[in-house]
Amino acid sequence: MTDRLAGKIAIVTGGGRGIGEGITQRFAEEGARIAIVQRNSPPERILNDQVIYVKADISNSQDIAAAVQTVVERFGGLDILVNNAGIMFEKTVEEMTEADWDEMMDINLKAPFLLTKSAIPHFRKRGGGSIINIGSVEGLASNPKHPAYSASKAGIHGFTAAVAVDHGHEGIRCNAIAPGWINSDLTNIYLDSMADSARVRRELLTMHPVGRLGDPRDVGNLAVWLGSDESAFVTGQVHVIDGGRTKKLPNPNFGTVTAAG
């Protein structure tokens, strides 16, 4: 531990599981005080004097404003906001309803807007702050049946740039992290649901130059840097963390190819 976040106060939405838990763990190890803001209680093992839980439905604007105010009252201010909570479903444009689309945008795009809006006045009182939005490599490209999800994450990337431009002069930075495949309970449930999950897992590994999937703590490590003063000149950027997956071209099975010359 290096205490890079000593004295910092952070909100992590959805900080009780998956990527959010990895961020919460790393923030705590680096000396921050963290409020996990989400609808359901996180595991008790996560909570202590340094990590608290604030219940909120992040699809509800009143809940969001109340949660941010509660954190400020409990900890005395706010320095970092991590907009991590999100949902994903698989439906084509034809398959999804208008309600499906609205739900995706409410959680993945509108909630970060409302949280950021509530947090900025408190950042201003502290002389600055860091907003970290969890986007996705699917904000840059897309998998099948993900039009709503990809649209929401591309929106987060654009929102990140706009907030950085508007509030940089106040010392308020805004960056996005775009994860690829990250090991989590939800990932494992998804992979285990497939007919040949062992084959799918093997193929997933070959897609990644580093030879493994990501860990929530990998994302947490990047979030620590973005939340710390070490990244003071970094804002408005989308930081891809995917083990090189999006840089590796697919390798068609051409059989044995002999180089000419």
C-alpha positions in Angstrom: 0.0 0.0 0.0 1.2 3.5 -0.9 -1.7 5.6 0.5 -2.1 7.4 -2.8 -5.6 8.2 -1.9 -5.1 9.2 1.7 -7.6 11.8 2.8 -9.7 11.3 -0.3 -13.5 10.6 0.0 -15.1 8.6 -2.8 -18.4 7.4 -4.0 -18.5 4.1 -5.9 -21.9 3.2 -7.4 -22.4 -0.6 -7.5 -19.2 -0.9 -5.4 -20.3 -4.1 -3.7 -19.6 -6.6 -6.5 -17.6 -7.3 -9.6 -15.6 -4.4 -11.0 -17.1 -2.1 -8.4 -15.9 -4.3 -5.6 -12.4 -4.3 -7.1 -12.4 -0.5 -7.2 -13.7 -0.3 -3.6 -11.0 -2.7 -2.4 -8.1 -0.9 -4.1 -9.4 2.6 -3.0 -9.5 1.3 0.6 -6.0 -0.1 0.4 -4.8 3.2 -0.8 -6.3 5.1 2.1 -9.6 6.5 0.8 -12.9 6.5 2.6 -15.5 5.0 0.3 -19.3 5.1 0.2 -20.8 2.2 -1.8 -24.0 3.6 -3.3 -26.4 1.0 -4.7 -29.9 -0.5 -4.2 -29.0 -3.7 -2.4 -26.7 -4.2 0.6 -23.1 -5.2 -0.2 -21.5 -8.2 1.6 -20.8 -7.4 5.2 -17.1 -8.4 4.7 -16.6 -5.2 2.7 -18.0 -2.8 5.2 -16.0 -1.2 8.1 -15.2 2.3 9.4 -13.5 3.1 6.1 -16.2 1.7 3.8 -19.9 2.5 4.3 -23.1 1.6 2.5 -25.6 4.2 1.4 -28.8 2.8 0.0 -30.1 4.4 -3.2 -32.0 3.6 -6.4 -29.8 5.2 -8.9 -32.7 5.4 -11.4 -34.3 7.8 -9.0 -33.1 11.4 -9.1 -34.2 12.1 -5.5 -32.4 9.1 -4.2 -29.2 10.2 -6.0 -29.3 13.7 -4.5 -30.0 12.3 -1.1 -27.3 9.7 -1.3 -24.6 12.2 -2.3 -25.7 14.6 0.5 -25.6 11.7 3.0 -22.0 10.8 2.0 -20.9 14.5 2.4 -22.5 14.7 5.8 -21.0 11.4 7.0 -17.4 11.9 5.6 -17.2 15.7 5.4 -16.8 16.2 1.7 -16.3 14.4 -1.7 -13.3 14.1 -3.9 -13.9 11.1 -6.2 -17.0 9.9 -8.0 -16.9 6.5 -9.7 -20.0 5.9 -11.9 -19.7 2.1 -12.1 -23.2 0.7 -11.7 -24.8 -0.5 -14.9 -27.0 -3.1 -16.6 -26.7 -5.1 -19.8 -29.2 -7.3 -21.8 -29.0 -8.9 -25.2 -31.7 -7.8 -27.7 -31.6 -6.5 -31.2 -33.4 -3.3 -32.1 -36.4 -5.3 -33.3 -36.5 -7.4 -30.2 -36.3 -4.7 -27.6 -39.2 -2.5 -26.4 -39.1 1.2 -25.8 -39.2 0.4 -22.1 -36.1 -1.8 -22.5 -34.3 1.1 -24.2 -35.3 3.6 -21.5 -34.2 1.3 -18.7 -30.8 0.9 -20.2 -30.4 4.6 -20.7 -31.7 5.5 -17.2 -29.2 3.3 -15.4 -26.2 3.4 -17.8 -26.4 7.1 -18.9 -28.8 9.2 -17.0 -27.7 8.0 -13.6 -24.1 9.1 -14.2 -25.4 12.5 -15.4 -27.4 13.0 -12.2 -24.6 11.8 -9.9 -22.1 14.1 -11.6 -24.6 17.0 -11.3 -25.0 16.3 -7.6 -21.2 15.9 -7.0 -19.8 18.9 -8.8 -20.8 21.5 -6.2 -19.1 19.4 -3.5 -16.0 19.0 -5.7 -15.9 22.8 -6.1 -15.8 23.3 -2.3 -12.8 21.0 -2.1 -11.0 22.8 -4.9 -11.4 20.0 -7.5 -12.2 16.4 -7.9 -12.0 13.3 -10.1 -14.9 11.7 -11.9 -14.3 8.2 -13.2 -17.0 6.8 -15.5 -17.0 3.1 -16.3 -17.6 2.8 -20.0 -16.8 -0.3 -22.1 -14.9 -1.5 -25.2 -18.5 -1.8 -26.5 -18.7 2.0 -26.5 -16.0 1.7 -29.2 -17.4 -1.4 -31.1 -20.1 -3.8 -30.4 -21.0 -7.5 -29.9 -24.2 -8.9 -31.4 -27.5 -7.9 -29.8 -26.0 -5.0 -27.9 -27.4 -1.9 -29.6 -28.7 -0.3 -26.4 -25.7 -1.3 -24.3 -23.2 0.0 -26.9 -25.2 3.2 -27.3 -25.2 3.8 -23.6 -21.5 3.2 -23.3 -20.6 5.3 -26.3 -22.7 8.0 -24.7 -20.7 7.7 -21.4 -17.5 8.2 -23.4 -18.9 11.4 -25.0 -20.3 12.6 -21.7 -16.8 12.1 -20.2 -15.2 14.4 -22.7 -17.8 17.1 -22.4 -17.6 17.2 -18.6 -13.8 17.4 -18.8 -14.0 20.4 -21.2 -16.6 22.2 -19.1 -15.1 21.8 -15.7 -11.3 21.4 -16.1 -10.8 25.1 -15.2 -12.2 24.2 -11.7 -9.8 21.4 -11.1 -12.5 18.9 -11.8 -11.2 16.1 -14.0 -13.4 13.5 -15.8 -12.1 10.2 -17.4 -13.6 7.0 -18.5 -12.3 3.4 -18.1 -13.4 1.0 -20.9 -13.0 -2.6 -19.7 -13.0 -5.6 -21.8 -13.7 -9.1 -20.5 -13.4 -9.0 -16.7 -13.8 -12.0 -14.4 -16.8 -11.6 -12.2 -19.8 -13.6 -10.9 -21.9 -12.2 -13.7 -19.3 -13.2 -16.3 -19.0 -16.7 -15.0 -22.8 -17.1 -14.9 -22.9 -15.9 -18.5 -20.2 -18.2 -19.7 -21.5 -21.2 -17.8 -24.9 -20.8 -19.5 -23.4 -21.6 -22.9 -23.6 -25.1 -24.3 -19.9 -25.6 -24.6 -18.6 -23.2 -21.9 -15.2 -24.9 -21.7 -14.5 -24.3 -25.4 -15.8 -20.7 -25.1 -13.4 -20.0 -22.2 -10.4 -21.4 -24.2 -11.3 -19.3 -27.2 -11.7 -16.2 -25.0 -8.1 -16.7 -23.7 -6.7 -16.9 -27.2 -8.4 -13.5 -28.0 -6.3 -11.8 -25.3 -2.6 -11.2 -26.0 -1.9 -11.3 -22.3 -3.4 -14.8 -22.1 -6.0 -14.2 -19.5 -9.2 -12.3 -18.7 -9.1 -9.2 -16.5 -9.6 -9.1 -12.8 -11.7 -6.5 -11.0 -8.6 -5.3 -9.2 -7.0 -4.6 -12.6 -9.7 -2.0 -13.2 -9.3 -0.9 -9.5 -5.6 -0.2 -10.1 -6.3 2.1 -13.0 -9.1 3.8 -11.0 -6.7 4.5 -8.2 -4.3 6.3 -10.6 -7.2 8.3 -12.1 -8.4 9.3 -8.7 -5.0 10.2 -7.4 -3.0 13.4 -7.9 -0.6 11.4 -10.0 -3.0 11.8 -13.0 -3.5 15.6 -12.4 -2.9 16.4 -16.1 -5.1 13.6 -17.4 -8.7 14.4 -18.3 -11.3 13.7 -20.9 -9.8 10.4 -21.9 -11.2 6.9 -22.4 -8.7 4.4 -21.0 -9.1 0.9 -22.6 -8.2 -2.0 -20.3 -8.7 -5.2 -22.1 -5.5 -7.2 -22.2 -4.9 -6.1 -25.8 -8.1 -7.8 -27.1 -9.2 -4.9 -29.2 -5.8 -4.5 -30.8 -5.6 -8.1 -32.0 -6.9 -8.9 -35.4 -8.8 -12.1 -35.9 -6.7 -14.9 -37.2 -8.5 -16.8 -40.1 -7.7 -20.5 -40.3 -5.7 -20.5 -43.6 -3.8 -23.6 -42.7 -0.1 -23.6 -43.2 1.2 -20.5 -44.8 4.7 -20.2 -46.1 6.3 -16.8 -46.4 7.3 -15.8 -49.9 10.7 -14.4 -50.8 
